[in-house]
C-alpha cells in the first residue's frame, strides 16, 4: 500500500479552507482511480480501468492488456516511468507528462501497444523528454496534439525499427506536433502506417542525426517547420501530396538536402497553399530525381549559397520548375543580399509568367 496525503480546497462563505485527508491505493491490483489521491508507485491498471479527477500519478503507469486503451482525465502531470508497451491511452482531457517522466512506447503489430487515442485532446510535455524505447502511435481521426511547450523530445535508439519513433496509425489518423524540437531523427522515425495518415507541424524543429525518409502519408506545415542537420538528407518518398499552409514556412537549414523522390511520377507533391506559404533555404540543397519537381503559388526565399540538383534529367519536363506557365500559379522568388542558386546537375526551368 502507498499512503499519501492530499490537501483539498473548499470555500465556505468566502473563506478558503484546507483539509488534509489520508488516501491509499494498492498499485499491484487493477482498479479505477476516480478519487483525489496520490499514487507513489506505478499504477498498473487492469482492462478498461480509468483515471480521472484529482489523481497524481507520481510513480508512473504500467499498461496491461492487448487492445486496452486506459481512459485518462487527470488534473495533475504524470511522473515516473510511463510504460505503454502493453497498452495505451484514450484521452478524455489534456494530459501533462511531468518533468520526472520517462517514456517507454509500444510496437506496431502488438494490439493496443503504444497507442494514444487523442479524441482531439493534447499531450503536453512539461520538460525535455526522451522516448527511451518503442514508439508513440497516435490513432483516431479526431486527432491529438503533442505540445512540447518549447522543450526537446529526444528519440532514443534501439535494436527494433520502432524504437524511438512517432507513428500515425491507419484509417485517417492524425497528430499535430507543436512547439517542439525533436532530436535524433533518422531512418523513418516519423512515419504514417498508411496513405491516409497526417502529420501537422506547428513551430517544430527536426534535428537529424542521419538521413531520414518520409515514406507514406502526408504532412502539413501549419506554421514553421525547420529541418536541421549538417550533411543530412530529408527524402520525400510518399505518393501523397504534402502542403505548406497559408502563412506556414518550411525552413531548410544550412547543410540540409531536401530530396524529392516520390514513388509516383508526380511533380507536384510539395504544394504551397497560396502566396503566404514559404520555403526558406539557408545554405541548403534542393534535389529531385528525373520525376522532376514543380514549385507553384508560394514564396521561395533564398539566404546564403544554395544548391539545386536534378541528377539524370534530360529535359525540362524532368527538371525543377519554378512556376508552371500559369500566371496565377507563379511562385515569388526572393534573394537575401549575397544569396544564390547554384545548379549542380540537371535542369532548372523558370516557368513563371511574371
DRENZA-203911 format. One record per residue: residue in one letter; x, y, z of N, C-alpha, C in turn. Coordinates in steps of 0.02 Angstrom, whole numbers, plus 50000, padded with zeros to 5 digits. Example, Ala and Ser with C-alpha at 12.3 -4.5 7.8 and 13.67 -1.06 7.14 Angstrom:
// DRENZA-203911
a506604971650390506154977550390506604983550390s506424988850354506844994750357506455000250394
// end
This chain:
// DRENZA-203911
x500424994050000500005000050000500445006250000x500235011349963500585017649961500115023049986x500255025750045499795030450077500105037350076x499725042150051499955048950047499395053550070x499535059750081499025064650099498975069950044x498365072050031498255077349983497815082550016x497945088850002497545094350030496985096049982x496375096650008495795098449970495605105549988x495425109449938495255116449949494495117249941x494185119949992493465121349988493345128550007x492785131249986492605138150002491955138250040x491955141450099491355142050140491255149450156x490725152250131490565159350144491165163850129x491505162450074492055166750053492715165050085x492725160350132493355158350164493635152250130x494295152150119494625146350089494865141850144x494665135550142494845130750194495265125150163x495785123050198496215117550176496105111650223x495945105850195495825099950235496285094350211x496655091450257497095085850239496735079350250x496745075050199496425068450204496935063150185x496905057450219497335051850202496995047650149x497385045650099497115041450047497605035850034x497375030350004497825024749991497635021349927x498125017949897497995014049837498505008449832x498265002549820498694996649812498854996049737x499474997349717499654997649646499734990849615x499684985449654499794978849625499164975949594x498594979049604497964976549575497644981949533x497274979849482496934984549439496334987649474x496214993949461495634997349489495565004049455x494945006649453494845013449430495105018349482x495375023949458495585029349502495125035249489x494665036249534494175041649524494075045749587x494555045349634494535049349694495185053249699x495165058649736495765062849744496285058949784x496855057649753497385053849786498045054549749x498565052749785499235052449758499455045149754x499685042949696499935036149689500695036549683x501035034049734501765034949738502145029749697x501855024049685502175018849645501785018149579x502015013949535501705013549468500995010849472x500545014349438499855011949430499855006649377x499575000849393499534995249347498804993549334x498484997349290497764996449280497614989849244x497034987049261496794981149226496394983449165x496114978649129495754980249068495194985149082x495174990549041494654995649043494655000049105x495164999549148495215004149204495355011149180x495145016049221495245023049202495485027049261x495765032949246495975037649298495675044449281x495365047649330495065054149317495055058349381x495035064849370494985069549426495655071149457x495645072449522496235074749558496685068949578x496945065549527497385059849537498095061849516x498585060749560499275062149545499655055649539x499835053849478500185047549464500935048849467x501195049249528501905050849537502365045049519x502105039049522502515033149510502465030449440x502105034049395502055031849327501495026949315x501505023849256500985019249235501305013349199x501065007449214501245001449175500604998649145x500524999549080499904997349047499904989849039x499294987049036499204979849030498634978448982x498684972848946498104970348909498094972248835x498054967348791498004968548720497374972548704x497434977248655496874981448634496584985548691x496964986848742496704990348801496944997548800x496465002148795496615009248799496315011948863x496745013848910496515016248975496295023648969x495695025048992495425031848988495775036349039x496005042049015496385046649057496055053549057x495905055949117495625062649126495845065249194x496505065949202496785067749267497015075049266x496995078149325497155085249330497895086649338x498275081649363498975082749379499435079249329x500045081649320500515078349274500675071249297x500815066949247501025060149260501795060049263x502065057549318502795057049326503005049649326x503655048449335503905041649337503925038649267x503975032049264504015028449201503315027349173x503205029549111502575028449076502705022949025x502485016949041502625010949003502015009148961x502065010248896501505008948850501625002748808x502064998348830502244992548789501674987548783x501204987648831500654982748829499964986048829x499934992348812499284995748811499375002948791x498845006948800498875013948780498375018148818x498275024248793497825029048825497265031048777x496675032048806496145035748772496055042248811x496215047848781496215054248817495505056948819x495305059048879494665062448889494775069748906x495405071848911495565078748926496315079648913x496565085548924497285086948917497675082648966x498235079748942498655075648984499355078548986x499595080149046500265082849055500745077249075x501315076949040501855072349058502355076349098x502445074449162502835078449209503575078349196x503925082749232504645083649221505055077549242x504765073249284505125067249305504955061049267x504635061749210504375055949174504905052949127x504825046549116505225042749068504745038649026x504785039348959504285036548915504545030248880x504165024848887504285018648850503685017548805x503795017748739503245017048693503065009748679x502685008848625502465002148607502725000348538x502424995048509502674992348447502104990648400x502184992348337501694990848285501594983248282x500974981148278500824974048274500644970948340x500794974448395500564972148461499934976048477x499364972748477498714976148482498684980948541x498554987248526498474992348578499134995148603x499684991848589500324993848615500525000748590x500675005348638500925011948621500415016748594x499785014648589499275018848557499035024548602x498955030348572498645036048605498065038248561x497455037148586496855039548551496695046448580x496835051548540496815058348567496125061248577x495645059348535494975062048538494975069748536x495455072548499495505079848494495865083148551x496145079348597496465082048657497225082748648x497555085448699498255087348695498675083448746x499245080848723499765078248767500295083748774x500405085948836500855091648848501485089148883x502065090948855502705089248887502915095048931x502985093748996503165098949044503915100049050x504315096149014505045096749018505335093248957x506005093648950506345089548900506225082148916x506125078148864505965071048873506375066748825x506425060248842506715055348797506215049648787x506085048048724505685042048709506185036348709x506255033048766506805028448778506785022448732x506195019648723506125013748680505415013648652x505315009548601504655009048572504435015348538x503785015648520503505021148482502885023948515x502765030348504502115033348519501705032848455x501135029448459500725028048400500065031748409x499965037048371499365041148377498825038348332x498235037248361497705033848324497055037748330x496645037448277495995040548278495945046648233x495375047348199495275052848153495155059448189x494945059248253494845065448290495495068848306x496045064948305496715067848311496925069248382x497565070748388497855072748452498385077948437x498565081848487499115086648482499645084748532x500265084548509500845083648553501175090448559x501075093748616501315100548628501935100348672x502495102448643503125102148680503265108048725x502855113348721502965119448761503695121848754x503955121348692504635123548675505175119248709x505015113148726505515108448752505775103948696x506215099248714506515094648666506325087548683x506105083848632505975076748638506525073148599x506915069048635507455065148603507195058248586x507295056248523507085049648500507645044648515x507505039948558508005035048578508185030248522x508715026648532508925021548484508835014648514x508755009848473508665002948497508764998148440x508674991748454508794986648404508194985548359x507594987748380506984986848341506824993048301x506494992148244506364997748199505925003048231x505465001048275505005005848305505315009748363x505885007848387506175011248445506315018548429x506055022948473506165030048464505785033048407x505175030548393504785032948336504135036348358x503905040948316503235043848323502855041748260x502305038248270501955034948215501225037148214x500965038248154500245039548144499925033148119x499395031048152499055024748138498675025048072x498315019748056497945018947994497265022347997x496895022047941496195024147937496095031547953x496515035847924496415043047932496635045947997x497055042448033497315045048097497745051148084x497795055448136498165061648128498445064048194x499015067548191499295070748250499585077448231x499485082448274499835088848266500405089048317x500995090848294501575091748337501715099248339x501735102048399501805109348405502315111148458x502655116748446503105119748495503615114748523x503935111048478504355105548499504975104948454x505545103548486506145101448450506205093948457x506255090448401506345083148401507055081648382x507415078548427508125077048417508215069548403x508675068048357508825061048343508435058148285x508175062448241507785060048184508245056448134x508045050548113508425046648064507965041248036x508205037647985507835032147955507135034547936x506605031647966505925034447958505565034448025x505895037748073505645037848141505005042048150x504855046348102504195049348098503865046348037x503315042648047503015039447988502275038048000x501925037347943501225035247943501205027947923x500705024347949500645017247932500275015947867x499905020947843499615020347776499525027347746x499285027547685499245033847649498745038847674x498315036747721497805041347748498045045347808x498645043847833498895047147894499155054147881x499125058347933499335065247927499735067447988x500325070347975500685074348024500555081648010x500415085548062500375092848055500895095848100x501295100448073501845103548111501705110948122x501815112948184501715119948203502275122048250x502745126048225503325128248264503725122248289x503985118348242504345112248256505035112548223x505535110048259506205109248230506395101848232x506575099048175506785092148170507535091948164x507875089148214508605088648214508805081748192x509095081148132509275074748105509975072748126x510025066448149510675063348162510965060048101x510515058048055510705054447995510165055447943x510215052247886509725053047833509045050347855x508515053647831507835051947851507405051747789x506895047247788506425046647733505705047047758x505315051347726504595051547738504275047447683x504005041547701503855036447650503115035747634x502675036947682501955035547673501555041147706x500965042647678500545047847708500755054747685x500555059847724500745066647706500815070947768x501115076747758501165081547813500935088447791x500695092347840500515099347829500955103647874x501195109147846501595113947885501125119747902x500885119847964500405124947984500745131548000x501315131148036501745136948047502455134748029x502965136548068503645134748048503795127348059x504125124348009504445117748016505155118647991x505645117748036506355118548019506685111748017x507025110347961507425104247953508155106147964x508475102848012509155104748031509585098448039x510195098848017510655093148021511155093347965x511765095547979512265096447927512415089847890x512425090247824512575084447781512085078747790x511455080447800510925075347804510415076447750x510085070947730509545071247680508875070047713x508385074147694507685073047710507365071047643x507215064647636506975062047572506225061147574x505885064047524505165063547519504995058147469x504715052447493504565046747450503815045247444x503405048547482502695047047483502365048647415x501835045047400501435046447340500885051547353x500825053847415500315058647434500605065747435x500165070547425500385077547423500415080447494x500985083547510501055087247572501025094647556x500845098747607500685105647593500985110347645x501245115947620501415121647663500805126047664x500485126547722499845130047728499925137647725x499375141247723499395148547724499785150847785x500285155147774500725157947825501175152647857x501205146847828501685141847850502355142747816x502885140147847503555140647818503945134247830x504195131247776504665125747780505365128547774x505785127447824506455130247826506965124647817x507395125147766507945120547756508575123947781x508845121647837509405124947868510065122947833x510605126047854511255125147823511455117747820x511635115447762511895108647754511375103247744x510725105047748510185100247739510015099647664x509885093547642509635092347574508925089747579x508455093347547507775090647538507765087147471x507685080547473507725076447412507025073947394x506805075947334506135074247310506185067847268x505925062347295505995055847262505375051647274x504785054047251504165050447265504115043947226x503725039247253503635032847218503185033647158x502805039047154502385040347096502705045547051x502495045746988502775050446940502375056946942x502435060546997502045066647009502515072147031x502535077646994502995083147008502725087947060x502085087247080501765092347120501585090147191x501985085847222501805083247287502055087447345x502435092847331502605097847381502235104147361x501665105347394501205110647373501235116647420x501095122447391501025128647429500295130747426x499995132447483499285134147484499145140547446x499575145547455499485152047423500135156047429x500105162447412500705166647411501015167747479x500645166347533500925167147600501305161047624x501275155647586501635149447603502345150047578x502835148247620503535149647603503985143647613x504495143247569505055138647576505675142947583x506005142547641506605146447655507205141847653x507695143447610508315139547606508895143847632x509225141147684509765144847717510435141347704x510645141147643511265137547628511135130047625x510585128147593510365121247590510355118847518x510135112647508510085109747441509375107147429x509155107947367508525105247345508665100547287x508495094147295508655089147245508025085547221x508045083347159507485079547131507765074147086x507405068547082507555063447032507285065746965x507295061346915507045063046849506285063946847x505955062346903505235064046908505155071546900x505615075346926505575082546924505155085146982x505205091646995504855094947050504605101647024x503965102947036503655109247013503435113247074x503685119347080503525123747136503075129347111x502475129847141501985134847118501665138347177x501405144347164500955148347207501285151547267x501795148647296502055151047359502615156147351x503075155847399503635160647402504275156747418x504755156947373505405153947383505895159347405x506175158547465506625163547494507315160447501x507815163947475508495161247473508965165547514x509325162147558509825165447601510465161447596x511015164747587511675161547579511705157747512x512195153447505512315149747444511935143147445x511485142247397511055136347395511175132347331x510995125947333511145121447278510515117847256x510425117447190509905113347160510235107647123x509955101647130510245095747097509675091547067x509765089347006509245085946969509565080346928x509865075646963510275070446930509875066546878x510165065846820509875061646768509375065046723x509155071146740508645074546699508925076246630x508535074846578508745076046509508305081246474x507765083346508507315088146476506985092446530x506655097746508506325102346555505775098746594x505445093946563504905090346598505155085946655x505805084646656506105080746710506465085246761x506435091646750506825096246790506455099146850x506795103646884506505107546938506225113946907x505575114846914505225120246880504985125446930x505145131746916504885137446954504275140046918x503685138646945503065140346910502885134846860x502275135846830502035130746782501765133746717x501895140146706501655143446645500975146746652x500675146346711500035149546725500155155246774x499965161346756500135167146796499885166546868x499295163846878499015163346946499395158446989x499815154246958500205149346995500935151447002x501105157446981501795159746988502025159347061x502655157447071502945157447138503435163247143x503375167147196503815172747206504505170247229x505035173147203505715171247222506075177347249x506335176847311506675182447343507365180347364x507855184847356508545183547374508765188447430x509025185747485509385189947532510035192347499x510315197947524510955200147496511485194547499x511815193247443512335188147440512075181147428x511415180247424511135173647414511185171547341x511185164947330511235162547261510935155547255x510775153747192510595146847174511135144247128x511385138347143511905135247103511655128347080x511575127647013511335121446985511915116646976x511895110947011512435106047009512335100946953x511715099446937511565094546884510855095346861x510705092846800510025092546776509765099146749x509115100246758508765105846728508425110046782x508515116646777508145121446818507795126246770x507125126146773506725129646722506305135046756x506345141146729505915146546753505285146746711x504735144346740504085144246706503615149446735x503865154146775503445159646797503245163946737x502635166446738502405170846684502645177946696x502625180146759502825187046775503505187146810
// end
